[in-house]
Amino acid sequence: MPRLACWKCGRQLYTTAPLESLFAEERRCPRCGAFLNDDRRGVERRSYDRRQGPAKNPGPPEGIEERRVEDRRKDRRRTKGG
């Protein structure tokens, strides 16, 4: 499935047809109206997930205390009144 991108506003579109087979009106970005181009970021560059923890035991490893426990917020962030 070809990916198209608007190089003006950054919107990415997925199409079922290549850019060359679209009508002139379909080649325009629905957000800003600029002409669409083939997406330069079409290929995913990462070959693996860099941060992958064990699925059976999420969280920090056993025996190691979680960092920044004291920095966590203990009260509500905002009041409801404004």
C-alpha positions, 0 to 999 in steps of 0.5 A, a space after each residue: 500500500 503506497 504511503 503519500 505525504 504532504 511535504 507542506 503540512 506533514 500529513 501522511 496518507 495511505 492509499 490503495 493506488 499509486 500516486 501516478 494513477 490518482 486524479 489531479 484532485 486526489 493528488 492534493 492534501 485534504 488538510 492544506 491543499 498542497 500537492 502530495 508526494 511519495 513518502 520519503 519515510 516509507 521504509 521502517 529503519 529499525 530492525 528491532 525494538 530497542 527497549 524490550 522487557 520481559 513479558 512475564 515480569 514487567 517493571 524494574 528488575 527484582 532487587 533494584 528499587 525503582 528510581 525517582 519514587 520520591 519525585 512522584 506526585 502525591 496530590 492532585 495536579 489541579 483543582 476542579 474549580 479552575 
